[in-house]
Amino acid sequence: MKDNRRDFIKKGASLATALSLGTVGASASTLKPETTKPLPAKKVAWPVVEGPDTPKMTMNISPTDVSSKLKAIKQFGCDYVHMSGPRLPWTVENIQPIVDKFKAAELTIINMMVGFNGNIIHGTEGRDAEIKLVQDALVVAGKVGIPVVEYNFYAHRLTEGYYSVPGRGGSSYLGFDYNRVNPTTGVAPKDLPPTEKEPAMTKEQLWANITYFLKAVIPVAEKAGVVMALHPNDPPPPISRGSEQIMG
């Protein structure tokens, strides 16, 4: 797996270099200097009209938020929202009403996050049954018109490293420090041990388990017309309670 990733990165870097030099389909030695000159900047008409090929501005919201918040999002000029979905299993009966609620407010759910238990991540007994629930959720997302389903893949999320930072006007900001000793526990996040529920995992184990998972769910997602999006490890320190992180 490591070699495959290294080859992929090398090939990607070579292709990116070729594209930046305009050398795809030709030897660099045959190029004339003028072919490497930058193209003139393309003029963009303003305002930019959102379309199928433009990035979508989206705001996070809860499926249960009241109509006043939906109205505020529209006032911001946003037409799309993303959110955490309900607990598995997903069915058309419990997802369609959420989609309809936002559609009535002229908002489109463009991304819904699916949560699953640790058996998939840890490769323990019961993961195939949990994978089946994710597969079923992808089919439901396709049926109700949710184009992206997001997921996490970490053995432990090091939220113990978060703390409040005083901000302007009496507000509070979220800070993170891997080395900061917690005044309550006397331990820095980097030194926290694994737990019984979340034992330490190596990156090799995690790569094997996410490969197993994706081989099972991606064909289902493609058939359903759904794209899967992986949320990076948040926060992204290299070791989280003894477990290595592969998606930082």
Secondary structure in CASP SS format (residue, H / E / C, confidence):
PFRMAT SS
TARGET T0000
AUTHOR 0000-0000-0000
METHOD secondary structure of the structure
MODEL  1
M C 1.00
K H 1.00
D H 1.00
N H 1.00
R H 1.00
R H 1.00
D H 1.00
F H 1.00
I H 1.00
K H 1.00
K H 1.00
G H 1.00
A H 1.00
S H 1.00
L H 1.00
A H 1.00
T H 1.00
A H 1.00
L H 1.00
S H 1.00
L H 1.00
G C 1.00
T C 1.00
V C 1.00
G C 1.00
A C 1.00
S C 1.00
A H 1.00
S H 1.00
T H 1.00
L C 1.00
K C 1.00
P H 1.00
E H 1.00
T H 1.00
T H 1.00
K C 1.00
P C 1.00
L C 1.00
P C 1.00
A C 1.00
K C 1.00
K C 1.00
V C 1.00
A C 1.00
W C 1.00
P C 1.00
V C 1.00
V C 1.00
E C 1.00
G C 1.00
P C 1.00
D C 1.00
T C 1.00
P C 1.00
K C 1.00
M C 1.00
T E 1.00
M E 1.00
N E 1.00
I C 1.00
S C 1.00
P C 1.00
T C 1.00
D C 1.00
V C 1.00
S H 1.00
S H 1.00
K H 1.00
L H 1.00
K H 1.00
A H 1.00
I H 1.00
K H 1.00
Q H 1.00
F C 1.00
G C 1.00
C C 1.00
D C 1.00
Y E 1.00
V E 1.00
H E 1.00
M E 1.00
S E 1.00
G C 1.00
P C 1.00
R C 1.00
L C 1.00
P C 1.00
W C 1.00
T C 1.00
V H 1.00
E H 1.00
N H 1.00
I H 1.00
Q H 1.00
P H 1.00
I H 1.00
V H 1.00
D H 1.00
K H 1.00
F H 1.00
K H 1.00
A H 1.00
A C 1.00
E C 1.00
L C 1.00
T E 1.00
I E 1.00
I E 1.00
N E 1.00
M E 1.00
M E 1.00
V C 1.00
G C 1.00
F C 1.00
N C 1.00
G H 1.00
N H 1.00
I H 1.00
I H 1.00
H H 1.00
G C 1.00
T C 1.00
E C 1.00
G C 1.00
R H 1.00
D H 1.00
A H 1.00
E H 1.00
I H 1.00
K H 1.00
L H 1.00
V H 1.00
Q H 1.00
D H 1.00
A H 1.00
L H 1.00
V H 1.00
V H 1.00
A H 1.00
G H 1.00
K H 1.00
V H 1.00
G C 1.00
I C 1.00
P C 1.00
V E 1.00
V E 1.00
E E 1.00
Y E 1.00
N C 1.00
F C 1.00
Y C 1.00
A C 1.00
H C 1.00
R C 1.00
L C 1.00
T H 1.00
E H 1.00
G H 1.00
Y E 1.00
Y E 1.00
S E 1.00
V E 1.00
P E 1.00
G C 1.00
R H 1.00
G H 1.00
G H 1.00
S C 1.00
S E 1.00
Y E 1.00
L E 1.00
G E 1.00
F E 1.00
D C 1.00
Y C 1.00
N C 1.00
R C 1.00
V C 1.00
N C 1.00
P C 1.00
T C 1.00
T C 1.00
G C 1.00
V C 1.00
A C 1.00
P H 1.00
K H 1.00
D H 1.00
L C 1.00
P C 1.00
P C 1.00
T C 1.00
E C 1.00
K C 1.00
E C 1.00
P C 1.00
A C 1.00
M C 1.00
T C 1.00
K H 1.00
E H 1.00
Q H 1.00
L H 1.00
W H 1.00
A H 1.00
N H 1.00
I H 1.00
T H 1.00
Y H 1.00
F H 1.00
L H 1.00
K H 1.00
A H 1.00
V H 1.00
I H 1.00
P H 1.00
V H 1.00
A H 1.00
E H 1.00
K H 1.00
A H 1.00
G C 1.00
V C 1.00
V E 1.00
M E 1.00
A E 1.00
L E 1.00
H C 1.00
P C 1.00
N C 1.00
D C 1.00
P C 1.00
P C 1.00
P C 1.00
P C 1.00
I E 1.00
S E 1.00
R C 1.00
G C 1.00
S E 1.00
E E 1.00
Q C 1.00
I C 1.00
M C 1.00
G C 1.00
END
